[in-house]
Structure formats: structure tokens, C-alpha cells
Amino acid sequence: MSEKRPSNYLFDSAALHESLRRNKAVVCAISASYISTFAGYPLDSIKSRLQTTKTPISIARLAALVYREEGVIGFYRGLWIPLMTISFVRAASFTIYTRTKEYFRDNHMLSRNTMLDVSAAGGIGGALSGSLISFGSAPFELVKVRRQLEYSIAATKGIRLVKPPGTIEAIRDIFRTNGIFGLYTGFRLHFVRDTLGTALYFFEYDGLRHIMGRAPSGEQGDTPTWLPLHASLVPFCCGSVAGVTSWALIYPLDVVKTKVQQRALAGERKRTVFETLHRLIRGPDPNAPKPFLLGVARIYRGLGVSALRSVTTHGLLWTFFDLTSAYIDGLPHAKESNIDS
């Protein structure tokens, strides 16, 4: 009796394909996230600087200033932190999100093919994902903010940087000043932002995909006649719209979080969330408050670059997610072994 085996016993393509199918959400999330994160990071760096600068400055002028003082590397300062954590954050986030939707479907909850049920299932999955992931992502985001704002933090302390400290040195400084819990500075704001933001994001994305003709099986059907998009553009457009709108809604919370973290890292007096928000809107002088609308405009300073970042990051994320998913779905299935007797 002889059994046919793969020509290369150490590389079983059938087993590899089956593994990719079992872990499709993780593989798609990781591969798409690396590309989208690298593409959108320079805009994220400019966004953090715009949020904390005390004087109005245009995006183009700030970008030129960063390039003149820090070079191209200034736009990618701290990049390796999100790249290092992206495999954990995206894989875990999409796994929780997809498993939550599978749980609802298997238990016949929110399983109707209506926009409300589809959006609600995605939103609940997003809320669970954002809240759980925030415990692991908060320290890394704090270090990222520290790296992006090295020069402004040093200026607050009265220090002129010749060469900014590296990431490891920044972590050591945070740990030396405030201990292990220093890595969770501003965690409550981070938790609320990620829970609400991720819930809104997946709520909107799944709702938009339903409107654009996605079937319950996940396959893209015909788009509505009032918006005849090519099927390949649907993930990019839905991801971009969901990213921009959800981010716009939670943007003030992100500004306050970044400001609270900047003050803590610079060793300045701690302010409450409401005090920070009030000062951002009405200004530091209670005797001469700024006009409310002018203060709100200051809160949303940097939203334009954030919107551009969201279009780039989330559009590419879902585009490559769907491309990778379609590739895995098209892999050949394992065939039964032929046994000759």
C-alpha cells in the first residue's frame, strides 16, 4: 500500500491554505494595517503637533517647519511603535469584532438583513473591541505621543534639544518619573475615546456596506443606482467615510487626551478634563474669554489633516483587507488523498 504525499513534505501547501482560511481575519487585518499605517503616519504626526501648538499655523507651514528642523525622519518619529503593536491591536480588534458578529448570527440576534441590525451588530462588536484593546494599546500610544511631541515638551521644560531621545530612552524616562502606572497617563480618556470611536466606526462601516449592496455572506453585490461605484472602490469609500465621520465626532476628546498627556509628560500641573476643555475653548484668561465659536474652531484645529489621514488609512485598510480576503477565499481547497492498494 502506498500513500501519495506532497512533493515537498516540509511545505504542505494544503495545510498552509487551510491555516490561512481559519485565521483569515487576523491575516487580512495584519497585512492591510502595515500598509495603511505606513501611508498615514506622517499625517498623524502633523495632527498631534497641530493639536498642541499654542499659536495658529497652517498645515503646509508646519510640515515645512518639521522638515527643516528634523528632516524626513521627523514625520516618521515613533513609527516603529505602531508598526510593532499593529499586529496585536488590529488582529485582536478584528477578531473580537468578527467573533461578536458571528455570536449574534449563531444565536439569531441582530441577524435580520436590515441596516439597523447589520449596523448594531458591527457597533457592539466595535465597542467590545475598542474597550478591550485599549488596555494594551494605551502605553504604546502614550510613548508615540511623547516621541511626536519631544521638542514641544522639552521647550516647556526649558530644555533645548540637540538630539531627541530614542524610544527606549523615552520609555525609561516615563517609568523613572511616574513608575509603571506612568505608562497609563490619560488612560480613562484613551479608554472612552477608543470604545466610542471604534463602536461608531464599525457601526457606520457595516451600515454603509449594507447600503452599497453587500450580501449577508459578505460578497459585494450590485451597488445602488444612485451611486454606481465599481465594486473594487466600495471598501475604500465606505472605510474612508466611516473613518472621517467617526473621527470627527470624537476629535474633541482626542484633543483633550493629547493635551492632558502632554502636560503630564512635561511635568506641569495636572488639570481636570473639564478644565482642560474649558481652557481650550475659552482661553486661559477668565477675565477675557475667547468667543465660543473661535474656541470650538481651535478644538478642531488639525481636523483637516486628520480627515486626510483617515481617508488614506481607513480607505487603504479596507481595500487591502478585502483584497487579501478575496485571495484567501480563492485558494484551492485540500483534496482527499488517493490511496492505491
C-alpha positions in Angstrom: 0.0 0.0 0.0 1.4 3.4 -0.9 0.2 6.9 0.1 0.8 9.9 -2.1 2.4 12.8 -0.2 3.3 16.3 -1.2 6.5 16.6 -3.2 7.9 18.8 -0.5 6.9 17.2 2.8 8.2 20.2 4.8 6.0 22.6 2.9 2.4 21.4 2.8 0.5 24.0 0.7 -2.8 22.4 1.5 -2.2 22.8 5.3 -1.0 26.4 4.7 -4.1 27.3 2.8 -6.3 25.8 5.5 -4.5 27.7 8.2 -5.0 31.0 6.2 -8.7 30.3 5.9 -9.0 29.5 9.7 -7.2 32.7 10.6 -8.4 34.9 7.7 -9.5 37.9 9.9 -6.1 38.0 11.5 -4.1 37.7 8.3 -6.2 40.3 6.5 -6.0 42.7 9.4 -2.2 42.5 9.8 -1.3 42.7 6.2 -3.7 45.6 5.5 -2.7 47.5 8.7 1.0 47.6 7.9 0.4 49.3 4.6 -2.2 51.7 5.8 -0.3 52.7 8.9 2.9 53.5 7.0 0.9 55.6 4.5 -0.9 57.6 7.0 1.7 58.1 9.8 3.2 61.4 8.6 -0.3 62.9 8.7 -0.8 61.5 12.2 2.4 63.2 13.3 1.3 66.6 11.9 -2.1 66.1 13.6 -0.5 65.7 17.1 1.6 68.8 16.6 -1.3 70.9 15.4 -3.4 69.8 18.5 -0.7 71.0 21.0 0.8 74.1 19.3 -0.2 77.3 21.1 -0.1 79.6 18.0 -2.1 79.1 14.8 -0.1 77.6 12.0 -1.1 76.2 8.6 -0.6 72.5 7.8 1.8 73.4 4.9 3.9 75.7 7.1 4.1 73.2 10.0 5.1 70.5 7.6 7.9 72.7 6.2 9.0 73.6 9.7 9.2 69.9 10.7 11.1 69.1 7.6 13.6 72.0 8.1 14.2 71.2 11.8 14.0 67.4 11.8 14.2 66.2 8.2 12.0 63.5 6.7 12.6 61.3 9.8 10.6 63.9 11.8 7.4 62.8 10.1 8.1 59.2 11.0 9.3 59.8 14.5 7.9 57.0 16.7 6.7 55.0 13.7 8.1 51.7 14.9 5.8 51.8 17.9 2.5 51.5 16.0 4.2 49.1 13.5 5.3 46.9 16.3 1.9 46.9 18.0 -0.2 46.9 14.9 -0.1 43.1 14.6 -1.6 42.8 18.1 -4.0 45.6 18.0 -5.5 45.1 14.5 -5.5 41.3 14.8 -7.2 41.3 18.2 -9.6 44.1 17.2 -10.8 42.4 14.1 -11.0 39.0 15.8 -13.2 40.4 18.6 -15.3 42.3 16.0 -15.9 39.3 13.7 -16.4 36.9 16.6 -19.0 39.2 18.1 -20.9 39.3 14.9 -20.7 35.5 14.5 -22.1 35.1 18.0 -25.1 37.3 17.2 -25.6 35.4 13.9 -25.3 31.9 15.5 -27.7 32.9 18.3 -30.2 34.6 15.9 -29.7 38.0 17.5 -29.5 41.1 15.3 -29.4 38.6 12.4 -32.0 40.2 10.1 -30.7 41.6 6.8 -31.6 45.2 7.7 -29.4 48.2 8.0 -30.3 48.6 11.7 -29.4 45.0 12.6 -26.2 45.0 10.5 -25.0 48.3 11.9 -25.9 47.4 15.5 -24.0 44.1 15.4 -21.0 45.9 14.0 -21.2 48.7 16.5 -21.4 46.4 19.5 -18.5 44.4 18.2 -16.6 47.6 17.7 -17.3 48.8 21.3 -16.1 45.5 22.8 -13.1 45.6 20.6 -12.1 49.2 21.4 -12.6 48.8 25.1 -10.6 45.6 25.5 -7.8 46.6 23.2 -7.3 50.0 24.9 -5.7 48.2 27.9 -2.9 47.0 25.7 -2.6 50.0 23.3 -2.6 52.8 25.8 1.0 52.6 26.9 2.2 52.4 23.3 0.1 55.4 22.2 1.5 57.4 25.2 5.0 56.7 24.1 4.1 57.6 20.5 2.7 61.0 21.7 5.9 61.5 23.7 8.0 60.9 20.6 5.9 63.1 18.4 6.0 66.0 20.8 9.6 65.7 22.0 10.5 69.3 21.0 7.4 71.0 22.5 7.7 69.0 25.8 11.4 69.9 26.0 10.6 73.6 25.3 8.0 73.6 28.2 10.7 72.3 30.5 13.1 75.0 29.3 15.4 72.4 27.6 16.8 72.8 24.1 17.1 69.5 22.3 20.2 68.9 20.2 19.2 65.3 19.5 15.9 63.9 20.7 16.0 60.8 22.9 15.2 57.4 21.4 12.1 55.4 22.0 13.7 53.2 24.7 15.1 56.2 26.5 11.6 57.9 26.4 10.0 54.8 28.0 12.7 54.8 30.7 12.1 58.4 31.4 8.3 57.9 31.8 9.0 54.8 34.0 11.6 56.7 36.1 9.3 59.7 36.7 6.0 58.0 37.4 6.6 54.3 37.6 4.8 51.6 35.7 1.4 53.4 36.0 3.0 56.4 34.2 2.6 54.5 31.0 -1.2 54.7 31.6 -1.3 58.5 31.9 -4.6 59.7 30.4 -5.9 56.1 30.3 -9.5 57.0 31.1 -9.7 59.4 28.2 -8.0 56.8 26.0 -10.5 54.1 27.0 -13.6 56.3 26.4 -12.2 57.5 23.0 -11.4 54.0 21.8 -14.6 52.5 23.0 -16.8 55.2 21.4 -14.7 55.7 18.4 -14.4 52.0 17.4 -18.1 51.5 18.0 -19.0 54.4 15.8 -16.5 53.3 13.2 -17.8 49.7 12.7 -21.4 50.8 13.1 -21.0 53.2 10.2 -18.9 50.9 8.1 -21.2 47.9 8.2 -24.2 50.2 7.7 -22.6 51.8 4.6 -21.6 48.4 3.2 -25.2 47.2 3.6 -26.4 50.2 1.7 -23.8 49.7 -1.0 -25.1 46.1 -1.7 -23.0 43.8 0.5 -24.8 40.4 0.9 -25.1 38.7 4.3 -22.5 36.2 3.0 -20.0 39.1 2.8 -19.9 39.2 -1.0 -20.3 42.5 -2.7 -23.5 42.7 -4.8 -24.6 45.5 -7.2 -24.3 49.0 -5.9 -27.4 51.2 -5.8 -28.4 53.0 -9.0 -28.0 56.4 -7.3 -24.3 55.7 -6.7 -23.0 53.3 -9.3 -19.5 52.7 -7.9 -17.2 49.9 -9.2 -17.2 47.0 -6.7 -13.4 47.5 -6.1 -14.0 51.1 -4.9 -16.7 50.2 -2.3 -14.4 49.2 0.6 -12.2 52.3 0.1 -15.2 54.7 0.0 -17.0 53.1 2.9 -13.9 52.9 5.0 -13.0 56.5 4.3 -16.4 57.9 5.1 -16.7 55.8 8.3 -13.2 56.8 9.4 -13.7 60.5 8.7 -17.1 60.9 10.3 -16.4 58.8 13.4 -13.1 60.6 14.0 -14.8 64.0 13.6 -17.3 63.1 16.4 -14.7 62.0 18.9 -12.0 64.5 17.8 -12.5 66.9 20.8 -11.9 64.0 23.2 -8.7 63.2 21.4 -7.5 66.8 21.6 -8.2 66.9 25.3 -6.4 63.5 25.8 -3.3 64.6 23.9 -3.2 67.9 25.9 -3.6 66.1 29.2 -0.8 63.7 28.3 1.5 66.5 27.1 1.1 68.4 30.3 1.8 65.3 32.4 4.9 64.4 30.3 6.2 67.9 30.7 5.7 67.8 34.5 3.1 70.6 34.5 0.3 71.0 37.0 -2.5 68.5 36.4 -5.8 69.8 35.1 -9.2 68.1 35.0 -10.8 67.1 31.8 -13.4 69.8 32.0 -10.8 72.5 33.0 -8.7 71.5 30.0 -11.6 71.6 27.6 -12.8 74.9 29.0 -9.3 76.5 28.6 -9.0 75.1 25.1 -12.4 76.7 24.1 -12.5 79.9 26.2 -8.8 80.6 26.6 -6.5 80.8 29.8 -7.8 84.2 30.9 -11.2 84.0 32.7 -11.5 87.8 32.5 -11.2 87.9 28.8 -12.8 84.7 27.4 -12.5 84.0 23.7 -15.6 83.7 21.6 -17.2 80.3 21.8 -17.1 79.5 18.1 -13.5 80.6 17.9 -12.7 78.2 20.7 -14.5 75.4 19.0 -12.6 76.1 15.8 -9.4 75.8 17.9 -10.5 72.4 19.2 -10.9 71.2 15.6 -7.6 72.6 14.5 -5.9 69.8 12.7 -9.2 68.1 11.7 -8.4 68.7 8.1 -5.2 66.7 8.2 -6.9 64.1 10.4 -9.6 63.7 7.8 -7.0 63.3 5.1 -5.2 60.7 7.3 -8.5 58.9 7.9 -9.3 58.7 4.2 -5.8 57.4 3.5 -5.5 55.0 6.4 -9.0 53.5 6.5 -9.6 53.5 2.8 -6.4 51.5 2.2 -7.1 49.4 5.3 -10.4 48.0 4.0 -9.2 47.9 0.4 -6.3 45.6 1.2 -8.4 43.8 3.8 -10.9 42.8 1.1 -8.2 42.0 -1.5 -6.4 39.7 1.0 -9.8 38.1 2.0 -10.7 37.5 -1.7 -7.2 36.0 -2.3 -7.6 33.6 0.7 -11.1 32.7 -0.4 -9.8 31.8 -3.8 -7.1 29.4 -2.6 -7.6 25.8 -3.6 -9.2 23.5 -1.0 -7.4 20.4 0.2 -8.2 17.3 -1.9 -8.6 13.9 -0.4 -5.6 11.7 -0.7 -5.6 8.9 -3.2 -4.6 5.6 -1.8 -3.6 2.8 -4.1 -3.9 -0.7 -2.8 
